[in-house]
Amino acid sequence: MPTIRPAHSRDIPAITDIYNEAGVGTTASYALEPVTVADREAWFERLTAAEFPVLVLEDPEGLVVGYASYGQFRPLEGYRHTVEHSVYIRSGHRAAGAGRMLMTALIDYARGRGVHVMVGVVDGSNEDSIAFHRRLGFEEAGRLPQVGRKFGRWLDVVFLTMIFEGNEPN
């Protein structure tokens, strides 16, 4: 039975490997260079210090097969109730429900912590990811043409949002 749990520092090497393969190696992220374990440690510390979640999914043998997180959407105070999420799944484990499990947990976490809007930023040609988000209840909020460049071509970005009605600030 797969297990979702908060990430620990010992998970950073696995998270780094997953990000470099699924994010840097594809258009799931517009990062052009692989990150180091030290880079991911700083990322992890920044998110957890701000009380943002980093969740991992382990298979029954204890292998971290994916992770999901969210952080501040934009650095201005007026955006404090909006977060941008990421979910990455290890090669060979995609299309098996891992992404849905992680995203469902992340959505529940956000809903329980007063997040008002969750934003996904997806490569415009990644129809599978766009459809995945729609199945979870996200709606397309906008498309920015040719704002990214990777693998020698211009890339569109699609913003997908989920609004948590009733999550009003105190």
C-alpha positions as CSV (number, residue, x, y, z in Angstrom):
1,M,0.0,0.0,0.0
2,P,1.5,3.4,-1.0
3,T,2.0,5.9,1.8
4,I,1.8,9.7,1.7
5,R,3.7,11.5,4.4
6,P,5.5,14.8,5.1
7,A,8.9,14.8,3.5
8,H,12.0,14.6,5.7
9,S,15.5,15.8,5.0
10,R,16.5,12.2,4.2
11,D,14.1,12.3,1.2
12,I,16.0,15.2,-0.4
13,P,18.2,12.9,-2.6
14,A,15.1,11.1,-4.0
15,I,13.3,14.4,-4.5
16,T,16.3,15.8,-6.3
17,D,16.5,12.8,-8.6
18,I,12.7,13.0,-9.4
19,Y,12.9,16.7,-10.1
20,N,15.9,16.4,-12.4
21,E,14.3,13.6,-14.4
22,A,10.7,14.8,-14.4
23,G,11.2,18.5,-14.2
24,V,14.5,19.4,-15.9
25,G,14.3,16.5,-18.4
26,T,10.8,17.5,-19.6
27,T,8.8,20.7,-20.0
28,A,7.0,20.0,-16.6
29,S,9.4,22.7,-15.4
30,Y,11.2,25.4,-17.4
31,A,14.4,24.8,-15.4
32,L,17.2,24.2,-17.9
33,E,19.9,22.8,-15.6
34,P,19.8,19.9,-13.1
35,V,19.6,20.9,-9.4
36,T,21.9,19.6,-6.7
37,V,21.0,18.1,-3.4
38,A,22.1,21.3,-1.8
39,D,19.7,23.3,-4.0
40,R,16.8,21.0,-3.0
41,E,17.8,21.2,0.6
42,A,17.6,25.0,0.5
43,W,14.2,24.7,-1.3
44,F,13.0,22.3,1.3
45,E,14.1,24.5,4.2
46,R,12.6,27.6,2.6
47,L,9.2,25.9,2.2
48,T,9.0,24.2,5.5
49,A,10.3,27.3,7.4
50,A,7.3,29.1,5.9
51,E,5.0,26.2,7.0
52,F,4.3,25.1,3.4
53,P,3.9,21.4,2.8
54,V,6.3,19.0,1.1
55,L,4.6,15.6,0.8
56,V,6.1,12.4,-0.5
57,L,4.6,9.2,-1.8
58,E,6.4,6.0,-0.9
59,D,5.7,2.6,-2.5
60,P,5.3,-0.5,-0.3
61,E,9.1,-1.0,-0.4
62,G,9.8,2.5,0.9
63,L,10.9,4.0,-2.5
64,V,9.9,7.7,-2.8
65,V,8.0,7.6,-6.2
66,G,6.8,11.2,-6.1
67,Y,6.4,14.4,-4.2
68,A,4.1,17.4,-4.1
69,S,4.4,20.8,-2.6
70,Y,3.1,24.3,-2.7
71,G,4.6,27.7,-1.9
72,Q,3.8,31.4,-2.1
73,F,2.3,32.3,-5.5
74,R,3.9,35.8,-5.6
75,P,6.0,37.6,-2.9
76,L,3.5,40.5,-2.3
77,E,1.4,40.4,0.9
78,G,-1.9,40.6,-1.1
79,Y,-1.2,37.2,-2.6
80,R,-0.8,35.5,0.8
81,H,-4.0,33.4,0.4
82,T,-2.9,32.0,-3.0
83,V,-0.4,29.2,-3.5
84,E,1.3,27.6,-6.5
85,H,1.7,23.9,-6.4
86,S,4.1,21.4,-8.0
87,V,3.8,17.6,-8.3
88,Y,6.4,15.3,-9.8
89,I,6.3,11.6,-10.2
90,R,9.3,9.3,-10.8
91,S,9.5,7.7,-14.3
92,G,7.8,4.3,-14.4
93,H,5.2,5.3,-11.8
94,R,3.2,7.8,-13.8
95,A,-0.4,7.1,-14.9
96,A,-0.8,4.7,-11.9
97,G,-2.6,7.1,-9.6
98,A,0.4,8.5,-7.8
99,G,-0.1,12.1,-9.0
100,R,-3.8,12.0,-8.1
101,M,-3.0,10.6,-4.6
102,L,-0.5,13.4,-3.9
103,M,-2.6,16.1,-5.4
104,T,-5.7,15.1,-3.4
105,A,-3.6,15.1,-0.2
106,L,-2.1,18.5,-1.1
107,I,-5.6,20.0,-1.9
108,D,-6.9,18.7,1.4
109,Y,-3.9,20.2,3.2
110,A,-4.5,23.6,1.5
111,R,-8.2,23.6,2.2
112,G,-7.5,22.9,5.9
113,R,-5.1,25.8,6.1
114,G,-7.2,28.6,4.7
115,V,-5.7,28.7,1.2
116,H,-8.2,30.5,-1.0
117,V,-6.7,29.7,-4.5
118,M,-4.3,27.0,-5.6
119,V,-2.6,27.7,-8.9
120,G,-1.0,25.2,-11.3
121,V,1.4,26.5,-14.0
122,V,1.5,23.9,-16.8
123,D,3.3,23.8,-20.2
124,G,0.6,24.6,-22.7
125,S,1.4,21.5,-24.9
126,N,1.1,19.1,-21.9
127,E,-2.5,18.1,-22.6
128,D,-2.2,15.2,-20.1
129,S,-1.3,17.5,-17.2
130,I,-4.0,20.0,-18.2
131,A,-6.6,17.2,-18.3
132,F,-5.3,15.8,-15.0
133,H,-5.8,19.2,-13.3
134,R,-9.3,19.5,-14.8
135,R,-10.3,16.1,-13.5
136,L,-9.3,17.3,-10.0
137,G,-11.5,20.4,-10.4
138,F,-9.0,23.0,-11.6
139,E,-10.2,25.4,-14.3
140,E,-8.1,27.1,-17.0
141,A,-7.6,30.7,-16.0
142,G,-5.3,31.9,-18.7
143,R,-2.7,31.1,-21.3
144,L,0.5,33.1,-21.9
145,P,1.9,32.4,-25.3
146,Q,5.6,31.9,-25.9
147,V,6.7,33.0,-22.4
148,G,9.2,30.2,-21.9
149,R,11.9,28.6,-24.0
150,K,13.3,25.1,-23.6
151,F,14.6,22.4,-25.9
152,G,15.0,25.0,-28.7
153,R,11.4,26.1,-28.9
154,W,9.0,28.7,-27.5
155,L,6.6,27.4,-24.9
156,D,3.1,28.6,-23.8
157,V,2.1,28.5,-20.1
158,V,-1.4,27.6,-18.9
159,F,-2.6,28.8,-15.5
160,L,-5.1,26.5,-13.9
161,T,-6.8,27.4,-10.6
162,M,-8.9,25.8,-7.9
163,I,-10.8,28.2,-5.7
164,F,-11.7,27.0,-2.2
165,E,-15.0,28.8,-1.6
166,G,-15.6,29.5,2.1
167,N,-11.9,29.8,2.9
168,E,-12.0,33.4,3.9
169,P,-9.2,35.1,5.8
170,N,-9.5,35.8,9.4
